[in-house]
Amino acid sequence: MISSAILAYLSILSFAVADDILGCNGFIKSDVPINYSSVEIRLLTKQGVLKDQTDCAPNNGYYFLPMYDKGEYILKVAPPQGWKFEPSEVPLIFDGTTDLCSKGKDINFNFLGFAIDGQVKGFTVTGRVLWSPNGKPMNGATIYLNGNVVGKTDADGVYTLESMQAGTYLVKVEAENVVFKESEVKISSTTLPDLVPFSYKVCGHFQSPTSSGPYKVELTSADSTSTEVTTDSKGSYCLFLTPGKYTFTPVPDKGGLLFSPAKRTVNVVDGPIRNVDFSQLRSTIKGKIVCMTQCPLIAVNLKPRGQGSALQTIAKNGRYEFGDVMPGDYDIYLEPGLGWCWDKESLSLIVVDEITEVPTFTQSGYTVTIVSSHSTGLTYYSEGLPNEKLKLNVSPGSTHICVSKSTPYIFKPEGCHRYEDETFRWVTGSSVVLKAVSHANSYSLVSSEEIADLTLTATPIGADEAQPTIVAAEKEGYVLTGLAKLGEFSAHKLAEIIVSVSDMASKEKLQGVLLSLSGGKNYRRNAQTNADGTMSFLSLSPGEYFLKPMMKEYRFHPQNKIIKVQEGATVPVTLNGERVAYSCIGQVASLNGEGEGSVVVEAAGIGDCSNLLEDATSNESGSFRIRGLKPGVGKGDVSGLKMYALRPSSRVDVLVYVVADRAEDLKTLRLRLIREDEPDTAVSIIKLSEYKPSSSGYALTSVMIALPPIQADGRSYVLQLESSLPLGTHEYINRPVHFKASGSHKVFRMTFSPNLKSRDPELSQSSYIVLPLLILLGITFYNKDAVVQLTLSALERSRQQTATVKASANDDLLVTDPFADYPKKKSKFRKT
């Protein structure tokens, strides 16, 4: 068992797994000799995890990486330090159909050069390459300095020369569709003069569906200098011209082909020109048809000789016309099917004028179609005229003859074959079908030696015994050529490489090992070993081949091999595989037990193995096999793993349970659902006043609300309770609920507890002064009897004192008080 724990997560994809062996392949390209085997090609996931890697063939730089699963990857070149490539990596979306790897297209990496260390540093020089003086920048132009590639221009047309020393250099530029002159540049500053093309590519094409090139066009410059240019066999031509105005005139060839327009003027300014084209002149063709009776609608065909498809028109009342026909040689014929025959099967036309008249087609009789299974002779005559017999021979298949009358005809076969009837009657609109019921033809083939896997094909030219037979022979890995004597062949054996792959420990033959073979004369093939662990590469030309075995669970010895193949040789190659990884085999199923295809299953390591990640995609039956799992304590494949896939819901159901303290408070509420990124727009608004009491009259203080479903798009939403109770008389807090639209459902509980505010006015500062007086008044009321007695005593005492004062005052006016010198006794108050 594999000790590393496996974490698997599923993601459903929408692609199908192809049955073919697919992979990414290409070459390391270099204009100078390099060691290709020092360069590796790596396949990374879009997260940067290494999926697979391979080194390149040392003889031609070819590489091949098998693709087991679809997805997004990065194909990256990993050269030794200091080596520079363009591109250094290629992003790839592998879908098994439309991408470069699935189409078998090469993905090449171009070697730019080496980084140079230890040189004396100079200064940096920049320059520009433009399409014309003061024109647009030229991107991607290659810069040569003293014959060596030093870089390419960027999108602004700028190139940079690093570590330059003052001096004179030869600078040359190469780019598509333009030609630069090599120039001598004296470098003494950090900026070089702008470089512009010397000439630009001008291309055109002669269009003629009735003929093929080459054609000729006369080129006249502004100074009246003329030059004749010849196209290729397809009518295309290209040449490089310096800036200026030119006139292109097509030259008629010996066949008299005419082209339009008669001339074209082209102004070469600051770029290539690709559409200096000419097309053949068009004409009108007219013709007439004469019938034995009134002519029906008849289809007329006009077919150009050589290339091109036939044109068709309908003749009405015996007249027809073709318009917009290009000059050339044509064949014109009537569409068969009427059962009529004509004085001529077809007519040849040479169209050179604007209007071409066609000779008349005249009906000569009626067509009889004879379908025979074998070659035979026939005697036939018009019914009622047996003495006017005619004879003809027919071959297997269909034969058409013309009879002068529309009356029935009698046909009688003559020969060594017997037919269902002795005579056959033909009427207009029917066919004569001859099917032999008995015949005898046999063939035999004798070989002087017993040869395995030799295929012989004997094809009779005719049905008669006297006619010859064609014999062909085929054998894989051989070229068989027929000799003068029928049935004899000369055999030339081609070279072959027979590869056998075995498990190093168990010695069992390994099936499904991917073998990549390249070399020879542009030969390359990627194939898997058979059930017996072998794979044969046949029909090889002499040369040197590079063989590389690949299988995720094995490391092979040797890892690759250079094989020299001689002419006609059979080269056996034995490879041994050391088991270094294992597989996890299982199935992904839905809840109903059916297999789920196109599911990615990933195996991720835990702990010390956390840097390991492998994946696989289930097939149509849900089965998967994750390869390349590293062994831990034990060894062996893991099988029988069962996983169930739950398809994610596309919507979210939202349930809100609202609880209020009183039924009348619940009626004042409404529930609002909004998106966080669109707070001013409500997704849903529910008024709780619309929820009626139960049929028993029980008032609701809580309710469960089901909001309309929302899309499971992961967006953020807010639930908010709103009340119509005024905040001036009530106190309450409604806290919003935030959530994301994920999963299949959301359930929330929201409460509403309003409190009525107090109606007593607030105590002012004067209230605190009055408060002691109120307390004193209360005490006085409680002791009212004592207070009344005390009050009366005080009033009495006050009156006595007042009377005494008044008497003293009166006595002072009359006599002196005799007791004035005696002290007076003080009055005592009565305690209460």
Secondary structure as UniProt FT lines:
FT   STRAND          10..12
FT   STRAND          23..29
FT   HELIX           36..38
FT   STRAND          40..45
FT   TURN            46..47
FT   STRAND          50..55
FT   TURN            58..60
FT   STRAND          62..66
FT   STRAND          71..78
FT   TURN            81..82
FT   STRAND          83..86
FT   STRAND          89..94
FT   TURN            100..104
FT   STRAND          109..114
FT   STRAND          123..130
FT   TURN            133..134
FT   STRAND          142..145
FT   TURN            146..147
FT   STRAND          148..152
FT   TURN            155..156
FT   STRAND          158..164
FT   STRAND          167..175
FT   TURN            176..177
FT   STRAND          178..179
FT   STRAND          183..187
FT   STRAND          199..207
FT   TURN            209..210
FT   STRAND          216..221
FT   TURN            222..223
FT   STRAND          226..230
FT   TURN            233..234
FT   STRAND          236..241
FT   STRAND          244..251
FT   TURN            254..255
FT   STRAND          259..260
FT   STRAND          264..268
FT   STRAND          278..280
FT   STRAND          283..290
FT   STRAND          298..304
FT   STRAND          311..316
FT   TURN            317..318
FT   STRAND          319..325
FT   STRAND          328..334
FT   STRAND          340..342
FT   STRAND          346..351
FT   STRAND          355..357
FT   STRAND          361..372
FT   STRAND          376..382
FT   TURN            383..384
FT   TURN            386..387
FT   STRAND          390..394
FT   STRAND          397..403
FT   STRAND          409..414
FT   STRAND          418..419
FT   STRAND          424..426
FT   TURN            428..429
FT   STRAND          431..434
FT   STRAND          436..438
FT   TURN            452..453
FT   STRAND          455..460
FT   TURN            465..466
FT   STRAND          469..474
FT   TURN            476..477
FT   STRAND          478..482
FT   TURN            486..487
FT   STRAND          489..493
FT   STRAND          495..503
FT   TURN            504..506
FT   STRAND          514..519
FT   TURN            520..522
FT   STRAND          523..528
FT   TURN            531..532
FT   STRAND          534..540
FT   STRAND          543..550
FT   TURN            552..553
FT   STRAND          554..557
FT   STRAND          561..565
FT   TURN            567..568
FT   STRAND          570..579
FT   STRAND          582..589
FT   TURN            591..592
FT   STRAND          599..604
FT   HELIX           607..609
FT   TURN            610..611
FT   STRAND          613..617
FT   TURN            620..621
FT   STRAND          623..629
FT   STRAND          638..644
FT   STRAND          651..660
FT   HELIX           663..666
FT   TURN            667..668
FT   STRAND          669..675
FT   TURN            676..677
FT   STRAND          678..687
FT   HELIX           688..690
FT   TURN            695..696
FT   STRAND          702..706
FT   STRAND          710..711
FT   STRAND          716..723
FT   TURN            727..729
FT   STRAND          730..731
FT   STRAND          737..740
FT   STRAND          745..752
FT   STRAND          755..756
FT   HELIX           765..782
FT   HELIX           784..814
FT   TURN            818..821
//
